[in-house]
Amino acid sequence: MTYPFNVRVYGALIWNEKILLSKESYQNRSFTKLPGGGLEFGEGLKECLVREFAEELKFKVTVGNHLYTTDFFQVSAFNSSEQILSVYYRVFPNEDLIEPGNLVACEPGKEVFWKELNALSDDDFTFPIDKHIISLLKSLS
């Protein structure tokens, strides 16, 4: 028997009391989440996150502390035969200073933007796992 898991890795990048969010679309659905994405075969979790930030933002990060791993069943929003396992880390910029206007999504159909951390709410995220960790994210200020 095989088990269809989809492992996703996301990074919380916080700067000046703001958190970086990503707006994307896939399979004709738009959604908002933290920057990050799917783990590839042969890759570690932190390595995946560094790659995802480089691909999506052309921005180098250092992966910090583990924040959360999904501890409940969540079916994929895009494939009802897959279970999603999301892993979240705090990330830090390798550059000395982040200018908010300098961070631009480098992949078609993606947009990144800053959100005031203390104003973060359920409405800011699309997926249940992301909504589940809002209070944890808000505590990172």
C-alpha positions as CSV (number, residue, x, y, z in Angstrom):
1,M,0.0,0.0,0.0
2,T,1.3,3.5,-0.8
3,Y,0.5,6.6,1.2
4,P,0.1,9.8,-0.9
5,F,1.6,12.5,1.2
6,N,2.4,16.0,-0.1
7,V,5.0,17.7,2.1
8,R,5.0,21.5,2.0
9,V,7.6,23.8,3.7
10,Y,6.9,27.4,4.5
11,G,8.9,30.3,6.0
12,A,7.8,33.1,8.2
13,L,9.9,36.2,7.2
14,I,9.2,39.0,9.6
15,W,10.6,42.5,9.2
16,N,9.6,45.7,11.1
17,E,6.6,44.0,12.7
18,K,5.4,42.8,9.2
19,I,5.2,39.3,7.8
20,L,5.7,38.5,4.1
21,L,2.8,36.8,2.4
22,S,2.5,35.2,-1.1
23,K,-0.5,35.4,-3.3
24,E,-0.6,32.7,-6.0
25,S,-2.9,30.8,-8.3
26,Y,-2.9,27.1,-9.3
27,Q,-5.5,25.0,-11.1
28,N,-7.6,28.1,-11.6
29,R,-7.7,28.9,-7.8
30,S,-6.2,31.9,-6.1
31,F,-4.8,31.6,-2.6
32,T,-2.7,33.4,-0.1
33,K,0.0,31.7,2.0
34,L,3.5,32.1,3.4
35,P,6.3,31.8,0.9
36,G,7.4,28.2,0.4
37,G,6.3,25.1,-1.4
38,G,6.7,21.5,-2.1
39,L,9.5,19.2,-0.9
40,E,11.3,17.5,-3.7
41,F,12.7,14.0,-3.6
42,G,16.2,13.9,-2.2
43,E,15.9,17.3,-0.5
44,G,15.8,18.2,3.3
45,L,13.2,20.5,4.7
46,K,15.5,23.4,5.3
47,E,17.1,23.0,1.9
48,C,13.7,23.0,0.3
49,L,12.8,26.3,2.0
50,V,16.1,28.0,0.9
51,R,15.4,26.8,-2.7
52,E,11.8,28.0,-2.6
53,F,12.8,31.5,-1.4
54,A,15.5,31.7,-4.1
55,E,13.1,30.5,-6.8
56,E,10.1,32.6,-5.8
57,L,11.9,35.8,-4.7
58,K,15.6,35.6,-5.8
59,F,16.2,36.2,-2.1
60,K,18.6,34.2,0.1
61,V,17.4,33.3,3.6
62,T,18.8,31.5,6.6
63,V,16.3,29.0,8.1
64,G,15.8,29.4,11.8
65,N,13.7,27.6,14.4
66,H,11.1,25.1,13.5
67,L,7.7,26.6,14.3
68,Y,5.0,24.0,13.6
69,T,4.3,20.8,11.7
70,T,0.8,19.8,10.9
71,D,-0.6,17.5,13.6
72,F,-4.0,16.8,12.2
73,F,-5.3,15.3,9.0
74,Q,-5.7,17.7,6.1
75,V,-6.6,16.6,2.6
76,S,-5.1,18.6,-0.3
77,A,-7.2,21.4,-1.7
78,F,-6.0,20.3,-5.2
79,N,-5.9,16.5,-5.0
80,S,-8.5,14.7,-2.8
81,S,-6.3,11.6,-2.7
82,E,-3.3,13.4,-1.1
83,Q,-2.7,14.3,2.6
84,I,-1.0,17.6,3.2
85,L,1.8,17.8,5.7
86,S,3.0,21.4,6.2
87,V,6.2,22.3,8.1
88,Y,6.8,25.9,9.1
89,Y,10.1,27.6,10.0
90,R,11.1,31.1,10.9
91,V,13.4,32.5,8.2
92,F,15.9,35.4,8.3
93,P,17.2,37.5,5.4
94,N,20.9,37.0,4.5
95,E,21.0,40.6,3.5
96,D,21.4,43.3,6.2
97,L,18.3,45.2,5.2
98,I,15.1,44.3,3.5
99,E,13.5,47.1,1.6
100,P,9.8,46.1,1.3
101,G,9.5,47.4,-2.2
102,N,12.6,45.3,-3.3
103,L,10.9,41.9,-2.7
104,V,9.1,41.0,-5.8
105,A,7.8,37.5,-6.8
106,C,9.9,36.2,-9.7
107,E,7.5,33.6,-10.9
108,P,4.5,34.3,-13.2
109,G,1.2,34.5,-11.4
110,K,2.8,35.1,-8.0
111,E,2.8,38.3,-5.9
112,V,4.3,39.0,-2.5
113,F,3.3,41.6,0.0
114,W,3.8,42.6,3.6
115,K,1.1,42.4,6.2
116,E,1.2,44.0,9.7
117,L,1.8,41.0,12.0
118,N,-0.5,42.2,14.7
119,A,-3.3,42.6,12.1
120,L,-3.0,39.1,10.7
121,S,-6.4,37.2,10.6
122,D,-8.1,34.2,9.2
123,D,-9.1,36.3,6.2
124,D,-5.4,36.7,5.2
125,F,-4.9,32.9,4.5
126,T,-6.7,30.5,2.3
127,F,-5.8,27.1,3.6
128,P,-6.9,25.6,7.0
129,I,-3.3,24.7,8.2
130,D,-2.2,28.3,7.7
131,K,-5.2,29.6,9.5
132,H,-4.4,27.2,12.4
133,I,-1.0,28.9,13.1
134,I,-2.1,32.6,13.1
135,S,-1.7,33.0,16.8
136,L,1.7,31.3,16.7
137,L,2.8,33.7,13.9
138,K,1.5,36.8,15.8
139,S,3.6,35.7,18.8
140,L,6.8,36.0,16.8
141,S,7.0,39.8,16.9
